[in-house]
Amino acid sequence: MNEIWREVEKIPRVTRFITLSSISITILSFFVPAYLGMHTSLVIPQFWRAYTSLFILPSSIGGLFDLLILFKTSSDLEGSGMGRAGAGYAWSRIIDALFILLLNYPINAFSLFRSFFLSVVYTQSILSPNSHVSLFGLVSIPNYAYPYVILAIDLLIGGPVIVLFGLMGIIAAHFRHTLSIFPSPVPALIRNTLTTPPQWFEKWWISSESRERHTGFGTAINPTQSRSQTHNWGGGRRLAD
């Protein structure tokens, strides 16, 4: 069991959290779905729904493929997940999730996994637009087109409602990203909070990172530390870069 956990610890922290949350909450949803999905009229007293609703996978083989794609995409974006870059990546996922929850308020979708999934995929598409991704191992697609290919597949398989769920994630990620690179009427204090992790969050992230590496099984060595960071999450990049 210790060996299994050591392998899990090698996964970058945010990606590990997303993956384990998706697996555990999806399993729980088979038994108590009424207490985990989003219901806007209940989210204030039952605040955990804001978290659990983001990680309920579709009950089909497609949900497994979505999780695998999310794992790969998040791992690539996160890099080693260490230090300020890791804090920035974690903060961007939190802000995207908050935007998704706000966008969902009038829609009241039960599961927001599709929205969260597309927010990560869209983020990769604007940060690495000219890289390519393989679709089912058959076709190579440039990253900038990948979110829209997924939406087209959703339209064919699930209809316009599923597309709407995906669009919420794309809109959330696009809004956060554009705030970081373009002038806007949003006050600077709010804009900076939405695009850059606060100092207290960075300190907490780095201190908890240090504690995590010193586990009850000895000092956990993260082999991904040598991986280069894919993006400086504290600053913005122009869409054409």
N, C-alpha and C positions, 0 to 999 in steps of 0.2 A: 504493500500500500504506500509506503514511504517513497518507493521508486516511482510509482505512478504520479504522486504529488510533485516530485522533483521535476518530472517531465512537464507537468502542467505549469509549474513555476517558470519554465523557460519561455512561455508565451508572454509577449508584452502585456503590461498590466491592464490597460483599458480593453484591449482585445480579449484578454482572459475574462475580465468582468462581463463583457458583452456576451461571450460564448457561454459561460457558465450560467449566466442569468437566463439566456434564451432556452437552454436545455432544461434547467430546473423548473422554471416557471411554466414552460410548455407541458412538462410532465404533470405538474400540479393542476394545470387547467383541465386535464382529463377528469379530475375528481371534483374540483370546486370552481368551475369556470365562472359562476355568477359572482364570485368574490375577487376575481383577478382582472377582468376586462374593464374597459373604460365605460363609465356612466357619469356624464357631466353633473347630474343632479346629486350624485353620491360622493363625488371626489373630494369634497371638503371634509366631511366626517370620516371618509374612508380614503385617506390621503395616499395610501400605498398603491392605489390604482394608477396614479400618475407614473409610477415606476413599472408595475407589473404589466400594464397594457402595452408597453413598448416592446415586450419580449415574448409575446404569445405567437408562436409560429403557426402558419397554416397547417391544417391537419391533412396534409397530402405529401407525396414524395417531393413536390415542388418546394415545400418548406425546408426540407433537408438540403436541397440544392442552394436555396437562398442563404441558409446558414453557412454553408461552405464558401459561397462567394463573399459573404459578409466577413467571415474570418480572414480570408485571403486579402481582401481589400483593406480592412482595418489594420491588419498586420503590416501591409506595405506602407500605409499612411503613417502609422505610429512609429515605425523604425524600432529603435531600442526602447522607446518609452521612458527614457531616463531624464532626470533633471528638469529644466525649464521647458524643454521641448515636449516632454511627456505631459507636464502640467498643461501646456497649451493645447495639446491634442485632447486631453480629457475635458478641458473647459469648453472646447468647441463642440464636443458631443453633448455636453450638458445644455449649452445654449440652443443647439439644434433641437434637442428634445423638448425644451421649453416652448420654442416657436411652434413645434408640431402640436403640442398640447393646446396652445392658443388657437391655432388654425382649426383644430378638431372640435372646438367648443360648439359651434353651430351644427356640426356634422354628427358628432357623437358616435364615431366608429368604435366598435368593441375592441379590436386589436389594432395597434399602431405600429406593429413590427414592419409592415411594408413601407410606411413613411420613414421610419428610422433607417431601414435598409437602403432606401433610395437616397437619403440625405448623405450617407457615407459614400455610396457609389458616385453621386453627383460631385461631392467634394474632390474625389480622386480625378474626376473628369476635367475639372477646372485647374487642378494643380499639375496634372501630367496629361495634358490633352493629346499629345502626339504619341504616347505609348499605346500599345495594343493589348487587347484582352481576347482570349479565345472563347467563343460561344459554343458550348457543348463539345469542344474539341474539333469543331468542324470549320468554323469561319473566324477569321481574325478581324476584330473590330477596333477602330481607334477609340481611345477613352472618351473623347469629346462627344462621340455619338452613342456610347454605351447606355447611358440612362434612358435615352429616347427609344432605343431598341427594346429595352426592358418594358417601357410603357406600351410599345406597339404589341409586344407579346401578351402583356396584361390585357390589352383591349381585345385581342383575339380570343384569349382563353377565359378571362373573367368578366369582361364588359367594362363599361365606362365608370362604374362605381369603384372598381379596383384601381383604375387609372387615377381617379381622384385621390385615393389614398396615397399613391406614389407621388403625385404632384405636390401634396402637402410637404413631403420630405424634401423635394427639389426646391420648392419655394423657400422653405426654412433655411436650407444650406446656402442658397443663392443670396438671400437677404443678409445673412451673417457675413458672407464673404464680401459682398459689395460694400457693406458698411466699413470694412477694413481698408478698402482701396480707393474709394471715391468720396468726394465731399458730399455732405448730406445735411439736411436741416435738423437731424437728430443732435441734441446737445452733446458736446464732446465727452462729458462725464459718462453719459449713458452709452455712447458709441464705444468708448474705451472699455467699459465694463462688459459689453457684449462681444468684443473682439479680442480682448487680452485678459488673461486670468489675473484676478486681484493678487496683491502681494501675499495676503494671508493664505490664499489657496496654494500658491507656489510653495510657500514655506511648509504648509501641511503636507503637500505632495512629496516634497523632497525628504522631509523628516520621516514620513510613513514608508517611503521607499527604502530608506536606510534601515528601519526596523524590520522590514520584510526580508531583507537579505540575510539577517541574522535570525535564523529559525531554530526551532527545537531540535532539528536534525543536523545542526552545524550551520556554516555559512553557505547560503545558496548562491551559486555562481550562475549568473545569467549570460549565456553564450551570445545573446543578441546585443550585448553592450558594444561589440565591435562594429555593429552595423551602422552605416551612416544614416543621419537623420534625413528624412525625405522632405521636410518642410519646416521652416521656422514659424511656428504657430503664433508667435507674438506679433508678427508683421504681416502685411498684405502683399499679394502679388497681382499684377495686372492680368486681366483675362487673356491677353495676347501673348504673355510670357510663356 
